[in-house]
Amino acid sequence: MEAGRVVAPPTASPRHALDLSARVFVAGSRGLVGAAVGRELRRKGFTNVVGPTSAELDLRERGAVRDWFADVRPDVVVLAAARVGGIRANATRPTEFLSDNLRIQVNVLDAALEQRVERLLFLGSSCIYPKFAEQPIREEALLTGPLEPTNNTYAIAKIAGILQVQAVRRQHGLPWISAMPTNLYGPWDNFHPEHSHVLPSLVRRFHEAKEAGISRVLNWGSGTPRREFLHVDDLARACLHLLEYYDAGDPVNVGTGTDVTVRELAELVAETVGYRGSIEWDPSQPDGTPRKLLDVSRLTALGWTPRIGLREGIAQTYDWYLEHLGSGAVRQ
Ligand SMILES: NC(=O)c1ccc[n+]([C@@H]2O[C@H](COP(=O)([O-])OP(=O)(O)OC[C@H]3O[C@@H](n4cnc5c(N)ncnc54)[C@H](OP(=O)(O)O)[C@@H]3O)[C@@H](O)[C@H]2O)c1
């Protein structure tokens, strides 16, 4: 880790102003995060955003990634491609969560170094922090204790990515950075019944229960863990803000700084969806980390705050879900 809390005070002009004609590679451009970053880039007027799908460029294929970088020569890279999943997927497929993520990262970061890509943002996740880290979790908690076992292979891969970014900064002098988002949700999320995160899985479960007239929905775990949720459009804004204003090797947490219990979240989703049956819990299923709230003071000090509240964000996500249901855009 780099020493101290390296936070430059917000300045009127960015440290690394991005040219609107810069060629920006959004790796994972069809995913929850990548799609939002692409939308935000286009909204801001970037005209040269590229983002092949995994079918067009499998980032686990080292030779293909090298050739693609040499050919396209991006100026900016946002690394939002990863094998991502909820608690069940992480618990049942730990091998792929380690192997695929390591390969994706190493291939992209090595190829970007070979082309001397000037600006690169690596996206990790709040699960990199120790299971019992002091709350709210500061960036300094990284590597200070054991990880949550249910997703430790994913976390180790992401930690390796942060260290590779730091190593490139030290050894090669490129101003690459890492961001650690909290739990995200929004349009283009994964609504798969087994491979999704808690918020989209609740949206789907309550919607289907309402449609089918089911009077009882049973959820995994006790409902007591506390979690923080950030709308992905806010994350996309934060990513561009960091690319322009942040230049240090320590990761930056991206979140709202507030949390709710999973039970409160379920009630909010049920209310939004219009499900009026009973909400029940199965405490024999694992809960994961008891609380996960990020300390976002480093990001706040850089002059960034979220705009979308949880109630508004869930309503907007449910509207998107209804609009896209059956269109192929809703992954299920
Ligand atoms: N979702 C969250 O709550 C959350 C929270 C914190 C951090 N993050 C971080 O944000 C990043 C993106 O997550 P996400 O939620 O956007 O995931 P996602 O919706 O599942 O999207 C993952 C993206 O990665 C791409 N991808 C996967 N394997 C690939 C491969 N072998 N080659 C090329 N592309 C591949 C997929 O491409 P195709 O669609 O073309 O297959 C997809 O676009 C991850 O690093 C994750 O750790 C997410």
The ligand as an SDF file (V2000), in Angstrom:
LIG
                    3D

 48 52  0  0  0  0  0  0  0  0999 V2000
  -22.3670   -5.7820   -9.4880 N   0  0  0  0  0  0  0  0  0  0  0  0
  -21.9130   -5.3360   -8.3280 C   0  0  0  0  0  0  0  0  0  0  0  0
  -22.6530   -5.2090   -7.3520 O   0  0  0  0  0  0  0  0  0  0  0  0
  -20.4730   -4.9500   -8.1810 C   0  0  0  0  0  0  0  0  0  0  0  0
  -20.0880   -4.4390   -6.9500 C   0  0  0  0  0  0  0  0  0  0  0  0
  -18.7730   -4.0710   -6.7730 C   0  0  0  0  0  0  0  0  0  0  0  0
  -17.8870   -4.2170   -7.8000 C   0  0  0  0  0  0  0  0  0  0  0  0
  -18.2700   -4.7090   -8.9880 N   0  0  0  0  0  0  0  0  0  0  0  0
  -17.2310   -4.8650  -10.0010 C   0  0  0  0  0  0  0  0  0  0  0  0
  -17.5710   -4.3020  -11.2350 O   0  0  0  0  0  0  0  0  0  0  0  0
  -17.0310   -5.0910  -12.2930 C   0  0  0  0  0  0  0  0  0  0  0  0
  -18.1310   -5.4380  -13.2790 C   0  0  0  0  0  0  0  0  0  0  0  0
  -19.1800   -6.0830  -12.6130 O   0  0  0  0  0  0  0  0  0  0  0  0
  -20.6560   -6.1580  -13.2110 P   0  0  0  0  0  0  0  0  0  0  0  0
  -21.5770   -6.2110  -12.0660 O   0  0  0  0  0  0  0  0  0  0  0  0
  -20.8490   -5.1450  -14.2760 O   0  0  0  0  0  0  0  0  0  0  0  0
  -20.6450   -7.6110  -13.8640 O   0  0  0  0  0  0  0  0  0  0  0  0
  -21.5780   -8.1840  -15.0270 P   0  0  0  0  0  0  0  0  0  0  0  0
  -22.8290   -7.4040  -15.1530 O   0  0  0  0  0  0  0  0  0  0  0  0
  -21.6810   -9.6590  -14.7840 O   0  0  0  0  0  0  0  0  0  0  0  0
  -20.7180   -7.9290  -16.3150 O   0  0  0  0  0  0  0  0  0  0  0  0
  -19.5060   -8.5690  -16.4750 C   0  0  0  0  0  0  0  0  0  0  0  0
  -18.9530   -8.2130  -17.8200 C   0  0  0  0  0  0  0  0  0  0  0  0
  -17.7130   -8.8940  -17.9370 O   0  0  0  0  0  0  0  0  0  0  0  0
  -17.6320   -9.4080  -19.2290 C   0  0  0  0  0  0  0  0  0  0  0  0
  -16.8170  -10.6230  -19.2150 N   0  0  0  0  0  0  0  0  0  0  0  0
  -16.8910  -11.6830  -18.3700 C   0  0  0  0  0  0  0  0  0  0  0  0
  -16.0060  -12.6210  -18.7340 N   0  0  0  0  0  0  0  0  0  0  0  0
  -15.3710  -12.1440  -19.8400 C   0  0  0  0  0  0  0  0  0  0  0  0
  -14.3710  -12.6550  -20.6830 C   0  0  0  0  0  0  0  0  0  0  0  0
  -13.8370  -13.8540  -20.4680 N   0  0  0  0  0  0  0  0  0  0  0  0
  -13.9640  -11.9050  -21.7440 N   0  0  0  0  0  0  0  0  0  0  0  0
  -14.5180  -10.6890  -21.9670 C   0  0  0  0  0  0  0  0  0  0  0  0
  -15.4570  -10.1410  -21.1920 N   0  0  0  0  0  0  0  0  0  0  0  0
  -15.8940  -10.8760  -20.1440 C   0  0  0  0  0  0  0  0  0  0  0  0
  -19.0400   -9.7430  -19.6520 C   0  0  0  0  0  0  0  0  0  0  0  0
  -19.0630   -9.6700  -21.0650 O   0  0  0  0  0  0  0  0  0  0  0  0
  -20.2480  -10.2840  -21.9910 P   0  0  0  0  0  0  0  0  0  0  0  0
  -21.5270   -9.7090  -21.4730 O   0  0  0  0  0  0  0  0  0  0  0  0
  -19.9300   -9.8130  -23.3500 O   0  0  0  0  0  0  0  0  0  0  0  0
  -20.1730  -11.7750  -21.8180 O   0  0  0  0  0  0  0  0  0  0  0  0
  -19.8230   -8.6390  -18.9810 C   0  0  0  0  0  0  0  0  0  0  0  0
  -19.9540   -7.5420  -19.8440 O   0  0  0  0  0  0  0  0  0  0  0  0
  -16.3910   -6.3000  -11.6350 C   0  0  0  0  0  0  0  0  0  0  0  0
  -15.0170   -6.1120  -11.5400 O   0  0  0  0  0  0  0  0  0  0  0  0
  -16.9850   -6.3260  -10.2700 C   0  0  0  0  0  0  0  0  0  0  0  0
  -16.0820   -6.8340   -9.3160 O   0  0  0  0  0  0  0  0  0  0  0  0
  -19.5550   -5.0800   -9.2060 C   0  0  0  0  0  0  0  0  0  0  0  0
  1  2  1  0
  2  3  2  0
  2  4  1  0
  4  5  1  0
  4 48  2  0
  5  6  2  0
  6  7  1  0
  7  8  2  0
  8  9  1  0
  8 48  1  0
  9 10  1  0
  9 46  1  0
 10 11  1  0
 11 12  1  0
 11 44  1  0
 12 13  1  0
 13 14  1  0
 14 15  2  0
 14 16  1  0
 14 17  1  0
 17 18  1  0
 18 19  2  0
 18 20  1  0
 18 21  1  0
 21 22  1  0
 22 23  1  0
 23 24  1  0
 23 42  1  0
 24 25  1  0
 25 26  1  0
 25 36  1  0
 26 27  1  0
 26 35  1  0
 27 28  2  0
 28 29  1  0
 29 30  1  0
 29 35  2  0
 30 31  1  0
 30 32  2  0
 32 33  1  0
 33 34  2  0
 34 35  1  0
 36 37  1  0
 36 42  1  0
 37 38  1  0
 38 39  2  0
 38 40  1  0
 38 41  1  0
 42 43  1  0
 44 45  1  0
 44 46  1  0
 46 47  1  0
M  CHG  2   8   1  16  -1
M  END
$$$$
